Amino acid sequence: MFLTADEIVELTGKVKPSAQARMLGRLGVAFKLRPGRVLVLKSEVERALSSGQEQKSGIRWDKVL
Protein backbone atom coordinates (compact mmCIF):
# COMPACT_ATOMS: atom_id res chain seq x y z
CA MET A 1 0.00 0.00 0.00
CA PHE A 2 2.76 2.51 0.98
CA LEU A 3 6.29 2.80 -0.35
CA THR A 4 8.94 1.57 2.04
CA ALA A 5 11.54 4.00 3.38
CA ASP A 6 14.09 2.44 1.01
CA GLU A 7 11.76 2.87 -1.97
CA ILE A 8 11.28 6.55 -1.14
CA VAL A 9 15.06 7.01 -0.99
CA GLU A 10 15.39 5.25 -4.34
CA LEU A 11 12.64 7.37 -5.92
CA THR A 12 13.85 10.71 -4.60
CA GLY A 13 17.57 10.16 -4.22
CA LYS A 14 17.24 11.80 -0.80
CA VAL A 15 17.59 10.42 2.75
CA LYS A 16 16.13 13.21 4.89
CA PRO A 17 12.33 13.40 4.98
CA SER A 18 12.33 17.16 4.35
CA ALA A 19 14.43 16.71 1.20
CA GLN A 20 12.26 13.77 0.13
CA ALA A 21 9.16 15.94 0.48
CA ARG A 22 10.68 18.67 -1.71
CA MET A 23 11.63 16.16 -4.40
CA LEU A 24 8.23 14.45 -4.30
CA GLY A 25 6.60 17.85 -4.77
CA ARG A 26 8.79 18.49 -7.82
CA LEU A 27 7.88 15.08 -9.19
CA GLY A 28 4.17 15.75 -8.73
CA VAL A 29 3.72 12.88 -6.28
CA ALA A 30 1.25 13.45 -3.43
CA PHE A 31 2.52 12.55 0.03
CA LYS A 32 1.81 13.00 3.74
CA LEU A 33 4.35 14.05 6.32
CA ARG A 34 4.52 12.19 9.59
CA PRO A 35 7.06 12.80 12.36
CA GLY A 36 10.38 11.73 10.88
CA ARG A 37 8.80 10.04 7.86
CA VAL A 38 7.14 10.66 4.52
CA LEU A 39 4.18 8.49 3.49
CA VAL A 40 3.57 7.82 -0.19
CA LEU A 41 0.92 5.54 -1.64
CA LYS A 42 2.26 3.16 -4.29
CA SER A 43 -0.78 3.95 -6.42
CA GLU A 44 0.11 7.67 -6.29
CA VAL A 45 3.58 6.99 -7.68
CA GLU A 46 2.11 4.84 -10.45
CA ARG A 47 -0.37 7.62 -11.28
CA ALA A 48 2.27 10.33 -11.36
CA LEU A 49 4.71 8.29 -13.44
CA SER A 50 2.16 6.99 -15.93
CA SER A 51 0.04 10.10 -16.46
CA GLY A 52 2.58 12.05 -18.45
CA GLN A 53 3.14 14.25 -15.41
CA GLU A 54 6.74 14.79 -16.44
CA GLN A 55 5.59 16.35 -19.70
CA LYS A 56 3.11 18.68 -17.97
CA SER A 57 5.60 19.85 -15.37
CA GLY A 58 8.67 19.97 -17.57
CA ILE A 59 10.51 17.47 -15.39
CA ARG A 60 13.41 15.78 -17.14
CA TRP A 61 13.21 12.29 -15.59
CA ASP A 62 16.60 11.36 -17.01
CA LYS A 63 18.09 14.20 -14.93
CA VAL A 64 16.11 13.45 -11.74
CA LEU A 65 16.47 9.70 -11.42
Helices and strands as residue ranges (DSSP letters): H 5-12, H 17-27, E 32-34, E 37-39, H 42-50, H 53-57, H 61-64
